[in-house]
Amino acid sequence: MSKPVSNSKHGKRYNALVGKVDRDRQYSIDEAAALVKELATAKFDETVEVHFRLGIDPRKSDQNVRGTVALPHGTGRTVRIAVVTKGENVALAEAAGADIVGSEELIERILGGFMDFDAVVATPDMMAQVGQKLARLLGPRGLLPNPKSGTVGPDVAGMVRSLKAGRIEFRNDKTGVVHAPIGKASFENGNLSANYQALIAALEGAKPASAKGQYVRSAYLSSTMGPSIPLTLGSGS
């Protein structure tokens, strides 16, 4: 992953923030959490993200990384959940906090352009229709329900509660980099650190058996509008 440096492509504000990051060192997560909060100077509560460059070949399907993790302090954002189910699961999903619940009529509504949600959950009895009708629409957006991401299963209430509580999905992009949120700039330093530790543990647990050499090559912490901060890697990385 390239390291951003101060240049004319950025404004004075950004370049001033870059100057506060020592590019010749790696920061512990505790140090980086404190610094990323200092650098988050936008007028809104910036999201704090971690970016991992992995030692994988994303062109090989057996080296792609995908998993989920329940962040102990959540993400700081409200997750809008659509649930595709029917029968008694409708009431269970609604009671668990789902924002919109339906079966065939919800599928048709999504096909018609309704996209006011951040995650889609489905029960197995609806997946044939979801896959057939919505795969092309939801797949490219990373919203297609999948058992590996914990969004397909019989326990619809449990899936909804888990997503609302701060469970996130992570996966590598086509360059072998994983981007994942770990909270907001308003979080306490310790909460950002704890979320990071949970994420990297899950990332290590998702290491492909076929991946050789150093798995986590580098890691950076950043806020929505701020520069990235190089992170030190533990011995297990």
C-alpha positions in Angstrom: 0.0 0.0 0.0 1.4 3.4 -0.9 2.0 5.9 1.8 0.4 9.2 1.3 2.7 12.2 1.5 2.2 15.9 1.6 1.9 17.3 -1.9 0.0 19.8 -4.0 -2.9 17.5 -4.7 -4.2 18.0 -1.1 -5.3 21.2 0.6 -3.4 23.1 3.3 -5.5 21.4 6.0 -4.7 17.9 4.9 -1.0 18.7 4.4 -0.8 20.2 7.9 -2.3 16.9 9.3 0.2 14.8 7.3 3.0 16.7 9.0 1.9 15.4 12.4 2.5 11.8 11.3 6.1 10.5 11.5 6.4 8.4 8.3 9.7 6.9 9.5 8.1 5.0 12.4 5.3 2.6 13.1 2.8 3.4 15.9 1.3 1.0 18.4 -2.5 0.8 18.1 -2.8 2.8 21.4 -0.6 5.6 20.0 -2.3 5.5 16.7 -5.8 5.6 18.3 -4.9 8.8 20.1 -3.3 10.4 17.0 -6.1 9.5 14.7 -8.5 11.3 17.0 -6.3 14.3 16.9 -6.2 14.3 13.1 -10.0 13.9 12.7 -10.8 17.6 12.5 -13.8 17.5 10.2 -17.1 18.9 11.3 -18.7 15.5 11.5 -17.8 12.4 13.5 -15.3 10.7 11.2 -15.2 6.9 10.8 -11.9 5.3 11.9 -10.8 2.5 9.5 -7.9 0.0 9.4 -6.3 -1.0 6.1 -4.3 -4.2 6.0 -2.1 -5.2 3.0 -2.0 -9.0 3.0 0.6 -11.4 1.6 -2.0 -13.2 -0.6 -2.6 -13.6 -4.3 -6.1 -12.3 -4.8 -6.3 -13.8 -8.2 -6.4 -17.3 -6.6 -9.7 -18.2 -5.1 -8.1 -20.3 -2.3 -6.2 -17.3 -1.1 -9.0 -14.8 -0.8 -9.8 -13.7 2.7 -13.4 -13.2 4.0 -14.8 -13.3 7.5 -16.9 -11.6 10.2 -16.1 -10.2 13.6 -18.2 -8.8 16.4 -16.5 -5.6 17.5 -16.8 -5.3 21.3 -17.6 -1.6 21.1 -19.6 -1.6 17.9 -18.9 0.6 14.9 -20.7 3.8 16.1 -23.1 3.8 13.3 -26.7 2.8 12.9 -27.0 -0.2 10.6 -30.2 -0.4 8.6 -31.1 -4.0 8.1 -33.5 -5.5 5.5 -34.7 -9.1 6.1 -36.0 -11.3 3.4 -38.1 -14.0 5.2 -41.7 -15.2 5.7 -44.0 -16.8 8.2 -43.3 -16.6 11.9 -39.8 -15.2 11.2 -41.3 -11.9 10.1 -42.4 -11.1 13.7 -39.1 -12.4 15.1 -37.0 -10.2 12.8 -39.1 -7.1 13.6 -38.8 -7.8 17.3 -35.0 -8.1 17.0 -34.8 -4.6 15.4 -34.9 -5.2 11.7 -35.7 -2.0 9.8 -37.7 -3.6 7.0 -39.0 -7.2 6.7 -40.7 -9.0 3.8 -40.7 -11.8 1.4 -41.5 -11.7 -2.3 -42.8 -8.2 -2.1 -39.6 -6.9 -0.5 -37.6 -8.6 -3.3 -39.7 -6.8 -5.9 -39.3 -3.5 -4.0 -35.5 -3.9 -4.1 -35.7 -4.7 -7.8 -37.7 -1.5 -8.2 -34.9 0.6 -6.8 -35.3 0.5 -3.0 -31.9 0.5 -1.4 -32.4 2.2 1.9 -30.4 -0.4 3.9 -26.9 -1.3 4.9 -27.2 -5.1 5.2 -29.5 -7.8 3.9 -30.4 -10.9 5.9 -32.3 -13.9 4.5 -33.6 -17.2 5.8 -32.7 -20.4 3.9 -36.3 -20.8 2.6 -36.0 -17.4 0.7 -32.4 -17.8 -0.7 -33.4 -19.4 -4.0 -35.4 -16.3 -4.9 -32.9 -13.9 -3.4 -30.1 -15.5 -5.4 -32.1 -15.7 -8.6 -33.5 -12.2 -8.6 -31.1 -10.1 -6.5 -27.6 -11.5 -7.0 -26.7 -9.2 -9.9 -28.0 -6.2 -8.0 -26.8 -6.9 -4.5 -23.6 -8.9 -5.3 -21.5 -6.0 -6.7 -22.5 -3.9 -3.7 -21.4 -6.5 -1.2 -24.9 -6.9 0.1 -25.9 -10.3 -1.1 -26.7 -12.6 1.9 -24.2 -15.3 2.4 -23.7 -17.9 5.1 -20.0 -17.0 5.4 -20.9 -13.4 6.3 -23.5 -14.5 8.8 -26.4 -13.1 6.9 -28.1 -16.4 5.9 -29.5 -18.8 8.5 -32.5 -20.0 10.4 -31.9 -17.8 13.5 -33.1 -14.6 11.9 -33.4 -12.7 15.3 -29.8 -13.6 16.2 -28.5 -12.4 12.9 -30.3 -9.1 13.2 -29.1 -8.5 16.8 -25.6 -9.4 15.9 -25.4 -6.9 13.0 -27.1 -4.2 15.1 -24.5 -4.8 17.9 -21.6 -4.2 15.7 -20.7 -7.3 13.8 -18.9 -6.4 10.5 -17.8 -8.4 7.5 -14.3 -8.0 6.1 -12.8 -9.2 2.8 -9.9 -8.4 0.6 -10.2 -6.3 -2.5 -8.6 -7.1 -5.9 -5.3 -5.7 -4.7 -5.1 -7.9 -1.6 -6.0 -5.1 0.8 -8.7 -5.4 3.6 -10.4 -2.2 4.6 -12.6 -2.3 7.8 -14.2 0.2 10.1 -13.4 0.0 13.9 -15.4 2.9 15.2 -15.7 6.7 15.2 -13.3 9.5 16.1 -15.5 10.2 19.1 -14.7 6.7 20.6 -12.5 6.4 23.6 -8.9 5.4 22.7 -9.3 2.1 24.5 -12.5 1.2 22.6 -10.7 1.8 19.3 -7.8 -0.4 20.5 -10.1 -3.2 21.7 -12.0 -3.2 18.4 -8.7 -3.3 16.5 -7.5 -6.3 18.5 -10.7 -8.1 17.8 -10.5 -7.4 14.1 -6.9 -8.5 13.7 -7.5 -11.7 15.7 -10.4 -12.5 13.3 -8.2 -11.6 10.3 -5.5 -13.9 11.5 -8.1 -16.6 12.0 -9.2 -16.2 8.4 -5.7 -16.7 7.0 -5.8 -19.1 4.0 -3.9 -22.3 4.3 -2.3 -21.7 0.9 -1.0 -18.3 1.8 2.8 -18.4 2.2 5.3 -16.0 3.8 4.3 -13.0 5.9 0.5 -12.8 6.0 -0.1 -9.2 7.2 2.5 -7.1 5.3 1.5 -3.7 6.6 -1.4 -1.9 8.4 -2.5 1.7 8.6 -5.1 3.5 10.6 -7.0 6.5 9.3 -10.1 8.6 9.7 -12.5 9.6 6.9 -10.8 12.9 6.1 -7.4 12.3 7.7 -4.0 10.9 6.6 -3.0 7.3 7.3 -0.9 6.3 10.3 1.5 3.3 10.0 0.9 0.6 12.6 3.4 -1.7 14.1 2.6 -5.4 13.6 2.7 -8.0 16.4 4.9 -11.0 16.2 1.9 -13.1 15.2 1.4 -11.1 12.0 
